[in-house]
Amino acid sequence: MRSKFAVISDIHGNRWALEAVLKDIRQRNIDGVVNLGDSLYGPLDPGGTARILIELKIKSVLGNQDRIILENSTESERSLTLRYVQENLSSDHLHWLKSLKSTMIFKDEFFLCHGTPFKDDEYLLESVSIHGVTLKKTSELVSLIPSVKQRVILCGHSHVFRSVYLADNRLIINAGSVGLPAYCDEQPYPHKMESGSPHAKYCIVSRDDSAYSVEFIEVPYNWSKAAEIASVNNREDWAQWLRTGRAE
């Protein structure tokens, strides 16, 4: 039996990228869509993004920056972007966000999470050190997913799409980022993640009997408009990331 579905992640309030990806998905023979979180945080259009996800009833998990939106802390006083997001979300949007879980099992055979199965703000596939970002060793990956019984694990958070095959026949897939192709972070060490292009990214996972395959898709959209909105909202760093896919 053959089936296939689309995996989206890390939209970060980029409604224009999301609309382009969903249009591309509609042109393919796809059974459904799942979303791996960090859907709304960003200096773009969080409310418009929430509206689309809610109207289409897209199955979603909660990302670390989704969680930050919901936490009542002094962070909003320090972050203009967080305040902007919170002010642009309605009570219905926040209710939807609060309803999301940090993990999900889809079709019995796919495990969905944002970061790792146990931490939404940790990369599953990548290690960060003072020397930079590297792919984790197989033994380390296996140690992070001991209780996951599903054959395929879907994750996001790093914004870099890739798949890793494990010796026990499991497959880990990072869906990349729909709405933010690059960024810089200070934790746990200063580092940058970059895809190298401004395209909106997602993947398609297919199952044919017991075999799985993954196709990574890059979709053009009006990233100049998204970058312009970021600039208006005082995030020139986001504008650069959106225009280039580089974190320079």
Order of alpha helices (4+ residues) and beta strands (2+ residues): beta-alpha-beta-alpha-beta-alpha-alpha-alpha-alpha-beta-beta-beta-beta-alpha-beta-beta-beta-beta-beta-beta-beta-alpha-alpha
